[in-house]
Amino acid sequence: MRSSVQSKTRRKARQIPKQIDLAALGNGELSYIRQVSAEKAREEFPSIEKMPKDIDLFVLHGADGTPLALTDTKQAAIGYAMGGDLEIRMLH
């Protein structure tokens, strides 16, 4: 029984794509949008000094996880992706 659990764990670990795999997959064409708190946004974009504390923001990321844009609406992030000819993928 124990080896069965270990085997399943190993299979799951192999299924999770590495960041470098995602970068190659996207090849500058794939992106995803993530909603973040203002605190998290300050970590990803330290050059932004004055930001309200109690708002949620949206970050457009390249397939490799690189933050590309920070916006206050999901629609703006989508617009930025479309303007850059990036295909948006949903994350689960």
N, C-alpha and C positions, 0 to 999 in steps of 0.2 A: 504494500500500500504506500509506503513512504517513497519508494522510487517512482511511483506513478505521479505523486504530487511534485516531486523534483523535476520529472520529465515535463509536466505541464508548465511549470515555472520557467524552465529553460526555453520552451517553445514561445511563451509569451514574450520573454526577454528578446528573442530573435525577431519578433514581429514589430517591435518598437523601432521606428526609423531613427537613425542618428541625425544630428543636426547637419552634418556634412552631406548625408544622403538627401536630405530635403533641399539643400542648396543646389545640388546637382539636378535634382528632379525639377525644381522650379526654373533653373537657368535664367533667372531674372524676369520670369513671366508670371509666377504664382505669388499670391499674397494672402494674408489673413488679417482679420480685424479682431481686436480684443478690447473689451471694456475694462478700464482700470480706474482706481481711485486717484485722486490728485496726488496723494503721497507716493504711490507707485510711479505715476507719471514723472514726478520730480526725480526719482531714481534713474529713470530711463533717459530723461532730458534735463540734465543738471544745469544747463545754461538758462533755463526758464526760471526767473527769479520770483516774479509776482504772479502767483496762481491761487485762486480761491481754494480753500481747504475742503469745503463740503460739496464738491461736485464730482461726478463721474465723467471720465473722458474716454476717447476711443483712440487706440493706437493702430495704425496700419503697419504691419510687419511684412518683410520679404519672407520667402519660403525658408530661409536660413535663420529666421528669428531677428534679423536686423530691423530696428524700428525705423520706419520711413517717414511717418507723419503722425502728428498729434492733433486731434480735433475735438471739438465739444459736441459734435453730433455724429452718429453713425453714417448719416447721409453724406456728410462732408468727407468722411474717410472713404466711402464708396466712390465719390466723385474724384478724389485724388487718385485712387487706384485706376479708375477708368481713364483718367487723363494721362496716366503713365502706361496705358495699355497692359495693365496687370489683371490677371484673372484671379478672382477672389474665391478661396476655398473655405468651406465651413470646417471648424474644428469641433470635435465632440469630446 
